[in-house]
Amino acid sequence: MNKLMKLLSLCLLLSFVLPVQAKVDAVMNEPDQVYLFSYSNHDGRSGLKFAWSPDGEKWFSVADGFAYVNSDFGPWGRAKTMFKPHLMQTRADGKWHCIWAATHTGEALAYVTSPDLQKWEAQKYFSSAERGKYEPKDVFPTTEKKVLINGQEQEGWMQEVSYATVQSIIRFAEAKKYRQSLNAERTEQDPVRFANLKPVEATIQVKADEAKSISNHLIGIFFEDINYAADGGLYAELIQNRDFEYAPTDRGNDQNWNSTHSWSVRGANGKLSIATENPIHPNNSHYAVLEVNMPAEVSLVNSGFDGIAVKKEEKYDFSFFSKMLEGKGGKVKVALQTKDGKEVAMAVLSVTSKEWKKQRAVLTAYQDATDAVLTITPLVWMGTQQLALDMVSLFPQKTFKGRKNGLRADLAQTLADLHPRFVRFPGGCVAHGDGIDNIYDWKGSIGPLEARKPLRNLWGYHQTRGLGYHEYFLFCEDMGAEPVPVVAAGVPCQNSGTCAHHSKGELTCMGQQGGIPMEEMPQYIQDVLDLIEYANGDARKTVWGKKRAEAGHPKPFNLKYIGIGNEDMITEVFVERFKMIFDAVKEKYPEVTVIGTTGPFYEGTDYEVGWELATELGVPMVDEHYYVEPGWLIHNQDYYDRYDRKKAKVYLGEYAAHLPGRPNNVETALAEALYLTAVERNGDVVEMTSYAPLLAKDGHTQWNPDLIYFNNTEVKPTVGYYTQLMYGQNSGNEYFASDVKLNNGWDAVKKRVGVSVVKDVHTGDYIVKLVNMLPVEVSARVKLDGVALVNPSATKTVLAGDPKDRGAKPVSSDFKVEGNDFPYAMPAYSFTVIRIHQNIEKKK
């Protein structure tokens, strides 16, 4: 009894002590006014940081150097710099203003405002001579100062503020850091996070009476020419630099990247040069001149894209344009040879014309080869001869769907297997280009190949554009996918940095200040309208419809969507031009859905202003992009639950889960599968989604991870590809709400179990998708309440493995479903699709 009384007394004492103890963290004697110091690191790469001091002498770092705003000026990454930020507060309205040097030289300045040092408006950029135009008037005093922060001297500006201001920015940073800690969760931490976690039991109650229609176009693909995705990749051309149009400016002024790249001369009596007089077409101004002094054997050699791969007994279409500049010419042997000189295919042509003439031949491979080169060898010519060559081409006859100028069959089929409902093309950043002169002009990508206008690829190589707009439309048609072309909104990529290519000043050569001159916008808008006419116009009554027919496609492509802009900064330059294009398309083609943009992230100034603009203009759909950690996808499954259904629909145009080192493995694939269960739940507001980037060639990768890797002979889908495959091949257009009850109420457990149940109304199939990102099995009971199943049969497809596994593939098998209520054990770290077929006998 005595012990019990002591225990009760202790509890009572604690009840009084603990509330008092909880206030120890609060400082009762807080200052009213303190000093705020604003600065950035000396290298300019830290963004705007703060420190505070009660007396102006001893300084405390705010949120351990958290960056409250970063400079958006200049190209990607390290080029975005902030030097000597000067923070000021106006007396009249308490608004904050910050001006900084955006480059090392200080020639370009940046300006941004904020009501609270947390939410920032769009940045503006101007020359140092214009500083007075942006410098705020009647501000509280600031003092330039050097202070010691965490043992390092920093240079910046000091001013007096309320302590409440400091507290608010600290709370803001702490909330951000907490969210970042959630996003940083990794499966490698699961042995600790889920220590002693036992198998979980789940009851999944599917409510057939709470069905809703969802998008028919939810799963698609986004193609951008990055990582050699087009030339040397999906486009089946085997000859590199076939047009002799490579230029050093394609590749950062690399002087080895020129018109003779990938070409060489074999034989001492031969010489290769490049000429520009009287080309085949002004858009294709360079051609090769092979000078030979016979009778010695001389060959012009092309190494292809990492060699030329051919298969035994398969046929390859060869062609070139040629003319004799000097001499009579004669027979020319065209051959494929292995690196050790063994010939594996050969044909002979006659070249004698003094004018450009296209020649053709068919090469049949005698054997397989992975490293062949193409050789062009004059035969039995006498004396000195000069042969001009251009548009040297070698195509497999076995292209996707057998199309001429077509696509690599195995790679295209791998994409078609995804059953994409749409294809977004040609970018991405490629669409709005690196500077105004690099904006992708669709008209330069159609017509005869020799007349197409090649382009510098902002990813650092050359675009022949043999894979052009017409071929993109055909590819969509061949897969039964909607074409979704994307055009620039009158501005280039916000990460443009064309100073290396032009003698412009720092300010005007960066993409943030770029915009098609207003006097040229009417023609640009007409080009956009002409694109829609090319896709949909009558072949007999419209100019561009006739051009489509001349290209071999009299019937319209039935274009329903067009994107305007790509993750642009929502600046004044952008807004003015976007509105002009949007209004013109809406007026002439109201039946075409315009897809706007909300910037490159899921939050921040561009995202917020982009949505405000879309709402103001009544844009029917917006394109959102975010590359995030798997933890973000786990902790934001309610992201679209909160969206206003009365505003624009959403196209999630670019997304992927990124881990340190950028692997594409089971962890990233399952995080994407988990998030897509929530996207399907919101398929009434999310119209389309596409993983990005799509393709990457081994040894030529500018970005990781990608969905599919390949070389000249292999296609190597990733684990993430199989997530897309399982969703694409099991799409539905009716969604059923479901309650998921777990025997473990821990929030971390709940967030790692995802369920989506849909119906394909065309087949009558019910499709159950189950994701388990836990390290233990989930024993589930699926109850399809209110669903009438008739003689059901089912297939089960399971993608599972160790989270670090990069080689996991799905396995399919029959699955027994006897009624509306069936059990299923979800393996640890797995994504399962159960497709239930209705076997209804047709009446005779």
Backbone hydrogen bonds, N-H to C=O, Kabsch-Sander energy under -0.5 kcal/mol:
donor,donor_aa,acceptor,acceptor_aa,energy
5,M,1,M,-2.3
6,K,2,N,-2.1
7,L,3,K,-2.2
8,L,4,L,-2.5
9,S,5,M,-2.4
10,L,6,K,-2.3
11,C,7,L,-2.3
12,L,8,L,-2.5
13,L,9,S,-2.7
14,L,10,L,-2.6
15,S,11,C,-2.0
16,F,12,L,-1.1
16,F,13,L,-0.7
17,V,13,L,-2.5
18,L,14,L,-3.0
20,V,16,F,-0.9
21,Q,17,V,-2.9
22,A,18,L,-2.2
23,K,20,V,-1.4
24,V,21,Q,-1.8
26,A,23,K,-0.9
28,M,26,A,-0.6
30,E,28,M,-0.7
34,V,161,V,-3.0
35,Y,53,S,-2.9
36,L,159,Q,-3.3
37,F,51,A,-3.2
38,S,157,W,-2.5
39,Y,49,K,-1.9
40,S,155,E,-0.5
44,G,41,N,-1.9
48,L,69,V,-2.9
49,K,39,Y,-3.2
51,A,37,F,-1.9
52,W,60,F,-2.5
53,S,35,Y,-2.0
59,W,57,E,-0.5
60,F,52,W,-3.0
62,V,50,F,-2.4
63,A,61,S,-0.7
64,D,61,S,-0.5
65,G,62,V,-0.8
66,F,62,V,-1.0
68,Y,48,L,-2.9
68,Y,66,F,-0.6
79,A,76,W,-1.4
80,K,77,G,-2.1
81,T,79,A,-1.0
81,T,102,A,-0.7
82,M,44,G,-2.7
83,F,101,A,-2.4
86,H,99,I,-3.1
87,L,85,P,-0.7
88,M,97,H,-3.0
90,T,95,K,-2.4
91,R,138,D,-2.4
94,G,90,T,-1.6
96,W,114,S,-3.0
97,H,88,M,-3.2
98,C,112,V,-2.5
99,I,86,H,-1.7
100,W,110,A,-1.9
101,A,83,F,-2.5
102,A,100,W,-0.5
102,A,108,A,-2.7
103,T,108,A,-0.7
106,G,103,T,-0.5
109,L,126,F,-3.5
110,A,100,W,-2.7
111,Y,124,K,-2.5
112,V,98,C,-1.9
114,S,96,W,-2.0
116,D,119,K,-0.5
120,W,118,Q,-0.5
121,E,113,T,-2.7
124,K,111,Y,-2.5
126,F,109,L,-2.2
128,S,107,E,-1.6
130,E,127,S,-1.8
131,R,128,S,-1.3
133,K,130,E,-1.6
134,Y,130,E,-0.7
134,Y,131,R,-1.3
135,E,131,R,-1.9
140,F,89,Q,-2.6
143,T,158,M,-2.6
145,K,156,G,-2.8
147,V,154,Q,-2.4
149,I,147,V,-0.6
149,I,152,Q,-3.1
152,Q,149,I,-2.0
154,Q,147,V,-3.1
156,G,145,K,-2.7
157,W,38,S,-2.0
158,M,143,T,-3.0
159,Q,36,L,-1.9
161,V,34,V,-2.8
163,Y,32,D,-2.3
165,T,162,S,-0.7
166,V,162,S,-1.1
167,Q,163,Y,-2.5
168,S,164,A,-2.3
169,I,165,T,-1.9
170,I,166,V,-1.9
171,R,167,Q,-2.5
172,F,168,S,-2.1
173,A,169,I,-2.0
174,E,170,I,-2.6
175,A,171,R,-2.4
176,K,172,F,-2.0
177,K,173,A,-2.8
178,Y,174,E,-2.2
179,R,175,A,-2.1
180,Q,176,K,-2.4
181,S,177,K,-2.1
182,L,178,Y,-1.7
183,N,179,R,-2.5
184,A,180,Q,-1.6
185,E,182,L,-1.6
189,Q,186,R,-1.6
190,D,187,T,-1.9
192,V,189,Q,-1.3
193,R,189,Q,-2.8
194,F,190,D,-3.3
195,A,192,V,-1.4
197,L,194,F,-2.2
200,V,777,E,-2.1
202,A,779,S,-2.7
203,T,741,K,-2.7
204,I,202,A,-0.5
204,I,781,R,-3.3
205,Q,203,T,-0.7
205,Q,739,D,-2.9
206,V,204,I,-0.8
206,V,783,K,-3.0
207,K,737,A,-3.3
208,A,206,V,-0.9
208,A,785,D,-1.6
210,E,207,K,-1.6
211,A,208,A,-0.6
212,K,735,Y,-2.2
214,I,733,N,-1.7
215,S,683,G,-1.9
218,L,215,S,-0.5
220,G,218,L,-0.6
220,G,689,T,-2.1
221,I,422,F,-2.1
222,F,691,Y,-0.6
223,F,221,I,-0.5
223,F,424,R,-2.9
224,E,222,F,-0.5
225,D,426,P,-1.0
226,I,224,E,-2.1
229,A,226,I,-0.6
232,G,235,Y,-0.5
233,G,230,A,-2.8
234,L,229,A,-3.4
235,Y,230,A,-1.4
236,A,406,G,-1.9
238,L,394,L,-2.3
240,Q,238,L,-0.5
242,R,239,I,-0.6
244,F,241,N,-1.1
250,D,247,A,-2.3
251,R,247,A,-0.5
251,R,248,P,-1.4
252,G,249,T,-0.7
253,N,248,P,-1.7
254,D,248,P,-1.2
254,D,251,R,-0.5
255,Q,253,N,-0.8
257,W,254,D,-1.7
258,N,256,N,-1.3
261,H,258,N,-2.2
263,W,260,T,-2.4
264,S,301,V,-1.8
266,R,299,S,-3.0
267,G,265,V,-0.6
270,G,267,G,-1.2
271,K,291,E,-2.0
273,S,289,V,-2.0
275,A,287,Y,-2.5
281,H,284,N,-0.7
284,N,281,H,-1.9
287,Y,275,A,-2.0
288,A,389,L,-2.4
289,V,273,S,-2.8
290,L,387,L,-3.2
291,E,271,K,-3.0
291,E,289,V,-0.7
292,V,290,L,-0.5
292,V,385,Q,-2.6
293,N,269,N,-1.7
294,M,292,V,-0.6
294,M,383,G,-2.2
296,A,293,N,-0.7
299,S,266,R,-2.5
300,L,376,I,-2.4
301,V,264,S,-3.1
301,V,299,S,-0.5
302,N,374,L,-2.4
303,S,262,S,-1.9
305,F,238,L,-0.5
305,F,307,G,-0.6
306,D,304,G,-1.0
307,G,303,S,-1.5
308,I,372,A,-1.9
310,V,369,A,-2.6
313,E,365,A,-2.9
314,E,311,K,-1.9
316,Y,363,L,-2.6
317,D,395,F,-3.2
318,F,316,Y,-0.6
318,F,361,A,-3.2
319,S,393,S,-2.1
320,F,359,Q,-1.7
321,F,390,D,-2.9
322,S,357,K,-2.1
323,K,388,A,-1.5
324,M,353,S,-3.1
325,L,323,K,-0.6
325,L,386,Q,-2.5
326,E,386,Q,-1.5
330,G,351,V,-2.0
332,V,349,L,-3.3
333,K,377,T,-3.1
334,V,332,V,-0.5
334,V,347,A,-3.2
335,A,333,K,-0.5
335,A,375,T,-2.4
336,L,345,A,-2.3
337,Q,373,V,-2.4
338,T,342,K,-2.8
341,G,338,T,-2.3
344,V,336,L,-3.2
345,A,336,L,-1.1
347,A,334,V,-2.2
349,L,332,V,-3.0
351,V,330,G,-3.3
351,V,349,L,-0.5
352,T,350,S,-0.5
357,K,322,S,-1.6
359,Q,320,F,-3.1
361,A,318,F,-2.3
363,L,316,Y,-3.1
365,A,314,E,-2.2
365,A,363,L,-0.5
366,Y,344,V,-3.7
369,A,310,V,-2.3
372,A,308,I,-2.1
373,V,337,Q,-2.8
374,L,302,N,-2.4
375,T,335,A,-2.9
376,I,300,L,-2.3
377,T,333,K,-2.9
377,T,375,T,-0.5
379,L,331,K,-2.9
385,Q,292,V,-2.6
386,Q,326,E,-2.5
387,L,290,L,-2.6
388,A,323,K,-3.0
388,A,386,Q,-0.5
389,L,288,A,-2.6
390,D,321,F,-2.0
391,M,242,R,-0.6
392,V,242,R,-1.7
393,S,319,S,-3.2
393,S,391,M,-0.6
395,F,317,D,-2.6
397,Q,315,K,-2.5
399,T,397,Q,-1.8
400,F,407,L,-2.5
402,G,399,T,-2.3
403,R,400,F,-1.4
406,G,403,R,-0.9
408,R,234,L,-3.2
409,A,398,K,-0.6
412,A,408,R,-2.8
413,Q,409,A,-2.3
414,T,410,D,-1.7
415,L,411,L,-1.4
416,A,412,A,-2.6
417,D,413,Q,-2.4
418,L,415,L,-1.4
419,H,416,A,-2.1
421,R,219,I,-2.8
423,V,482,E,-2.5
424,R,221,I,-2.5
425,F,484,V,-1.5
431,A,428,G,-1.6
432,H,428,G,-0.8
433,G,429,C,-1.7
435,G,433,G,-1.2
438,N,435,G,-1.7
439,I,436,I,-1.4
440,Y,431,A,-1.7
441,D,439,I,-0.5
442,W,440,Y,-0.7
444,G,441,D,-1.0
445,S,442,W,-1.7
446,I,443,K,-1.0
451,A,448,P,-1.5
452,R,448,P,-0.6
452,R,449,L,-1.1
453,K,444,G,-2.3
455,L,463,Q,-2.0
457,N,461,Y,-3.0
458,L,456,R,-0.5
460,G,457,N,-2.7
461,Y,457,N,-0.8
463,Q,455,L,-2.5
464,T,462,H,-0.6
468,G,466,G,-1.2
472,Y,468,G,-2.4
473,F,469,Y,-2.4
474,L,470,H,-2.2
475,F,471,E,-2.5
476,C,472,Y,-2.3
477,E,473,F,-2.2
478,D,474,L,-2.8
479,M,475,F,-1.3
480,G,476,C,-0.9
480,G,477,E,-0.7
481,A,476,C,-2.8
482,E,421,R,-2.7
484,V,423,V,-2.6
486,V,425,F,-1.9
487,V,563,G,-2.7
493,C,432,H,-0.5
493,C,433,G,-2.7
496,S,493,C,-2.1
498,T,509,C,-1.6
500,A,497,G,-0.7
501,H,498,T,-1.6
502,H,498,T,-1.2
509,C,505,G,-1.6
510,M,506,E,-0.5
510,M,507,L,-0.8
511,G,496,S,-1.3
513,Q,510,M,-1.3
514,G,510,M,-0.6
514,G,511,G,-0.7
516,I,490,G,-3.1
520,E,517,P,-2.0
521,M,517,P,-0.7
521,M,518,M,-0.7
524,Y,520,E,-1.8
525,I,521,M,-3.1
526,Q,522,P,-2.0
527,D,523,Q,-2.0
528,V,524,Y,-1.8
529,L,525,I,-2.3
530,D,526,Q,-2.7
531,L,527,D,-1.6
532,I,528,V,-1.5
533,E,529,L,-2.0
534,Y,530,D,-2.7
535,A,531,L,-2.0
536,N,532,I,-2.7
537,G,533,E,-3.1
542,T,538,D,-2.0
546,K,542,T,-1.9
547,K,543,V,-1.4
548,R,544,W,-1.8
549,A,545,G,-2.0
550,E,546,K,-2.6
551,A,547,K,-1.3
552,G,549,A,-1.9
553,H,548,R,-1.8
557,F,535,A,-3.7
558,N,535,A,-0.7
560,K,483,P,-0.5
561,Y,483,P,-0.7
562,I,593,T,-2.2
563,G,485,P,-3.1
564,I,595,I,-2.8
565,G,487,V,-3.1
565,G,563,G,-0.6
571,T,569,M,-2.1
575,V,571,T,-2.9
576,E,572,E,-2.2
577,R,573,V,-1.3
578,F,574,F,-3.2
579,K,575,V,-2.4
580,M,576,E,-1.2
581,I,577,R,-2.1
582,F,578,F,-3.2
583,D,579,K,-2.6
584,A,580,M,-1.7
585,V,581,I,-2.4
586,K,582,F,-2.7
587,E,583,D,-2.1
588,K,584,A,-2.2
589,Y,585,V,-3.0
592,V,589,Y,-1.9
593,T,560,K,-3.2
594,V,592,V,-0.5
595,I,562,I,-2.6
596,G,594,V,-0.6
596,G,621,M,-3.3
598,T,623,D,-1.6
608,E,604,G,-2.4
609,V,605,T,-3.2
610,G,606,D,-2.7
611,W,607,Y,-1.8
612,E,608,E,-2.1
613,L,609,V,-2.6
614,A,610,G,-2.3
615,T,611,W,-2.4
616,E,612,E,-2.4
617,L,613,L,-2.5
618,G,614,A,-1.3
619,V,614,A,-2.2
621,M,594,V,-1.0
622,V,649,K,-2.3
623,D,596,G,-1.7
624,E,622,V,-0.6
624,E,651,Y,-2.6
626,Y,654,E,-2.4
628,V,626,Y,-0.6
628,V,656,A,-2.0
631,G,183,N,-1.1
632,W,183,N,-0.5
632,W,629,E,-1.1
633,L,629,E,-1.3
634,I,630,P,-1.9
635,H,631,G,-2.4
636,N,632,W,-0.9
637,Q,634,I,-0.6
639,Y,636,N,-1.8
642,R,638,D,-1.0
643,Y,640,Y,-1.1
645,R,643,Y,-0.5
647,K,644,D,-1.2
649,K,620,P,-2.7
650,V,685,V,-2.7
651,Y,622,V,-3.2
652,L,650,V,-0.6
652,L,688,M,-2.7
653,G,624,E,-1.1
653,G,651,Y,-1.7
654,E,624,E,-1.1
655,Y,690,S,-0.6
656,A,626,Y,-0.9
658,H,628,V,-3.5
658,H,656,A,-0.5
662,R,659,L,-2.7
665,N,663,P,-0.6
666,V,805,D,-1.8
667,E,803,P,-2.4
669,A,665,N,-2.6
670,L,666,V,-2.7
671,A,667,E,-2.0
672,E,668,T,-2.1
673,A,669,A,-2.2
674,L,670,L,-2.8
675,Y,671,A,-2.3
676,L,672,E,-2.1
677,T,673,A,-1.1
677,T,674,L,-0.6
678,A,674,L,-0.9
679,V,675,Y,-1.8
680,E,676,L,-2.7
681,R,677,T,-1.6
682,N,678,A,-1.1
683,G,680,E,-1.9
685,V,682,N,-2.0
686,V,682,N,-2.9
687,E,650,V,-2.6
687,E,685,V,-0.8
688,M,650,V,-1.3
689,T,218,L,-1.3
690,S,652,L,-2.1
692,A,655,Y,-1.8
696,A,708,I,-1.6
697,K,227,N,-2.3
698,D,710,F,-2.8
700,H,697,K,-2.4
702,Q,700,H,-0.6
707,L,693,P,-1.5
708,I,694,L,-1.9
709,Y,716,K,-2.0
710,F,696,A,-1.6
711,N,714,E,-2.1
716,K,709,Y,-3.7
718,T,707,L,-1.9
719,V,664,N,-0.6
722,Y,718,T,-1.1
723,T,719,V,-1.3
724,Q,720,G,-1.9
725,L,721,Y,-2.6
726,M,722,Y,-2.6
727,Y,723,T,-1.8
728,G,724,Q,-3.3
729,Q,725,L,-2.8
730,N,727,Y,-0.8
731,S,728,G,-0.7
733,N,759,K,-2.3
734,E,759,K,-1.1
735,Y,212,K,-3.4
736,F,757,V,-2.7
737,A,207,K,-0.6
737,A,210,E,-1.3
739,D,205,Q,-2.5
741,K,203,T,-2.6
741,K,739,D,-0.6
742,L,740,V,-0.5
743,N,201,E,-1.9
745,G,743,N,-0.5
749,V,746,W,-0.8
750,K,746,W,-2.1
751,K,747,D,-2.2
752,R,749,V,-1.3
753,V,750,K,-1.4
754,G,771,V,-2.2
756,S,769,K,-2.1
757,V,736,F,-0.6
758,V,767,I,-2.4
759,K,734,E,-2.5
760,D,765,D,-2.5
761,V,759,K,-0.9
763,T,760,D,-0.7
764,G,760,D,-2.8
765,D,760,D,-0.6
766,Y,836,I,-1.9
767,I,758,V,-3.3
768,V,766,Y,-0.5
768,V,834,I,-2.9
769,K,756,S,-3.2
769,K,767,I,-0.6
770,L,832,T,-2.8
771,V,754,G,-2.8
772,N,830,S,-3.0
773,M,752,R,-3.1
778,V,826,M,-2.3
779,S,200,V,-3.3
779,S,777,E,-0.6
780,A,778,V,-1.0
780,A,824,Y,-2.7
781,R,202,A,-1.9
782,V,822,F,-2.9
783,K,204,I,-3.1
783,K,781,R,-0.6
784,L,782,V,-0.6
784,L,820,N,-3.4
785,D,206,V,-1.1
785,D,783,K,-1.6
787,V,784,L,-1.7
788,A,786,G,-0.5
789,L,787,V,-0.9
791,N,789,L,-0.6
793,S,837,H,-1.5
794,A,815,F,-0.8
795,T,835,R,-2.0
796,K,813,S,-3.6
797,T,833,V,-2.5
798,V,811,V,-2.5
799,L,831,F,-2.9
800,A,798,V,-0.5
801,G,829,Y,-1.4
805,D,802,D,-2.3
811,V,798,V,-2.2
813,S,796,K,-2.3
815,F,794,A,-2.6
817,V,815,F,-0.6
822,F,782,V,-2.3
822,F,820,N,-0.5
824,Y,780,A,-2.5
826,M,778,V,-3.2
826,M,824,Y,-0.8
829,Y,774,L,-1.8
830,S,772,N,-2.2
831,F,799,L,-2.4
832,T,770,L,-3.1
833,V,797,T,-2.5
834,I,768,V,-3.0
835,R,795,T,-2.5
835,R,833,V,-0.6
836,I,766,Y,-3.4
836,I,834,I,-0.6
837,H,793,S,-3.6
837,H,835,R,-0.6
839,N,790,V,-2.1
839,N,837,H,-0.6
840,I,838,Q,-0.9
841,E,839,N,-0.6
